[in-house]
């Protein structure tokens, strides 16, 4: 993963300055930047599950994709059929799982290749 740098400029006035100073002293930190880093890490440890997306790409195969649905606490299988895409959980070709699956570039790539193969392999009598 590419490491990016972010510069944050913070101006506090009045009561917010007092609160920041008390937090900094309580944490035993000298540097304002370390206070922000510590607070970000604390927040991430306590709330990261709430910050993660409810749907996540789990696994990909030529015949389907698996989607982790955190709301259901379940891995959902999406099948690539010759003429449709099918969600095992919802039982239909249009649902949030399929919509999410189609947003994954690798899934679109597989489906485009399958569509091209299907067009090239058809014969007329």
C-alpha positions, 0 to 999 in steps of 0.5 A: 500500500502506498504510504501517503502523508497528510498535513493537518493544521489545527487552530483551537481557541478558548475552552478547546485549547484548555481541553487539548492541553489537559489531554496532552498533559494527561497523556504525558506528551510534549508534541501536539502531533503525538496527541493527535496520533494517539487520539486517532489510534485510540478512536480506531481501536474502539470504533474501527468496526463501525468505520469499515464498509458493510460489504467487502470483497472476500474471494474471487473465482472464475465462476463467482465471487464471495462477498463478506456482508458484515450486517449479516455476519456472513459470506455471500456467494455470487454465482456467474451463470452463462446468462445472469449473475445470481446471489445465493443469499437473496435468490435473485439477480438484482440485490446489494450484493450483486451491485457491490460485486459489479463494482469490483474491477476484477469481477467486471474483467472476468464477466467481460471476458466471459461475454466475449467468449460467449459471443465468439463461440456462438454458431449459426446453422 
